[in-house]
Amino acid sequence: MGVRIDIRWKIIFWKETLYTKVRENNNLVNRIDWGVILLYFLLVGLGWLNIFAVVYDAQNPDLSIFDMNINSGRQLIWIGTAAVIIFVIMLTDFRFYDSFAYFIYGGVILILTFVLLFGTEVAGSKSWFSIGSFRLQPSEFAKFATALAVAKFISSDNKTFSSLRPQLTLFAIIGLPAVLIILQGDTGTAMVFSAFVVAFYREGFSPVLLGIGIAAAILFILTLFVPQLYLMIAVIVTAFLLIGINARKTKRIMVIALSAVAIMGVIFSVDFIVSDVLKPHQQNRIKALINPEADPLGYGWNVTQSKIAIGSGGMWGKGFLEGTQTKFDFVPEQSTDFIFCTIGEEHGWFGSLILIVLFSLLLIKVTAIAERQKATFARVYGYGVAGILFFHFAVNIGMTIGLFPVIGIPLPFFSYGGSSLWAFTILLFILVKLDAHRMQILTRS
């Protein structure tokens, strides 16, 4: 009799446990931001179609988008495995990402070091692991790992940024992977880590630091276009005017004088950086930005052909699979870095606008998700995601139309490549997972 009662209670217990799990899963489904997921799959799907458009050959009408011998077929495999990654992320306990943030970051740093020793060089960058035809680029995964580490550090013990020590620690966290990636020869990917300034600013970094960074970047660009002599004269004249206005304030005069000296130092350093630090192919990218017409068949080829392809699409484009610039391989790396050219040529200004609107909606959604988080960790991570996605989106499209130098970074979710698709998927869906549990995460702020 006692055995029967025991079995009955066990059955009741397991039924209640099962019911509780089902209820929790239903609640999780209701809390997921499905708008972000819809935008993700729209971008991935449109990217897949345009990857096929790049390799499509009208002379071979039997060529299928599912053919595993071409990029679109291989990309479908990456999309399928990305779906598995999404499933794993959503099943993983949300506390895992906070608890193991430093371990994930440390593991990626170790892998980046191994790439320098045992990696395969591709297109001048030793940033790949190769096993047969399979290649993996660890630097793509360093972005989400660094975002987790930054979020963990800022959320620990309610960090404040009034002192220098936490600021230097944060810059070390983003600087270490960036330096390792630069040593691999991939300066473009390393520049992405500057996007974390968005999260820093949101969490209390002085706007003065942000202003100095933006001013230094603008000054660097101006130095490429304007003769040094003119810039030096402008700095000296401005400094004397400001000193004249503040003639009786010694401290301000000292600050103005030191600032002028620092600015002139930046101006003089640009020539050294461009001529002696950058590699020849990086120097050519700067030259192509300044004046691509100076060598249209050499360093200006990519940007010139990219602008021709986008401009030839007009308002409505030539039609899906009808792009001539695309078909004859005028633009190198058109499935990856220059995938936006296919949109511009085949779908015109209107198609380009739709793509930009989709990315803008995703960025708005990600920023809104970040801002509604109650936990500092989730909020900082969300702003890290927003900064990384914005950097890739703005720079990738900007370099195809000649606004930025060609630094070789993909368009998120759109460009061909397994490493970038996996990394961006992990980056985004960790945020989706944290957001779904935002009411359960202990507030640290």
Buried (B, 14 or more C-beta within 10 A) or exposed (E): EEEEEEEEEEEEEEEEEEEEEEEEEEEBEEBBBEBBBEBBBBBBEBBBBBBBBBBBEEEEEEBEBEBEEBBBBBBBEBBEBBEEBBEEBBEEEBEEBBEBBBEBBEBBBEBBEEBBEEBBEBEBBBBBBEEEEEBBBBBBBBBBBBBBBBBBBBBBEEBEBEEEEBBEEBBEBBBBBBBBBBBBBBBBBBBBBBBBBBBBBBBEBEEEBBEEEEEEEEBBBBBBEEEEEEBBEBBEEBBEEBBEEBEEEEEBBEEBEEBBEEBBEBBEEBEEBBEEEBEEEBBBBBBBBEEBEEBEEEBBBBBBBBBBBBBBBEEEBBEBBBBEBBBEEBBBBBBBBBBBBBBBBBBBBEBBEBBBEBBEBBBEBBBBBBEEBBBBBBBBBBBBBBBBBBBBBBBBBBBBBBEBBBBBBBBBBBBBBBBBBBBBBBBBBBBBBBBBBBEEBEEBB
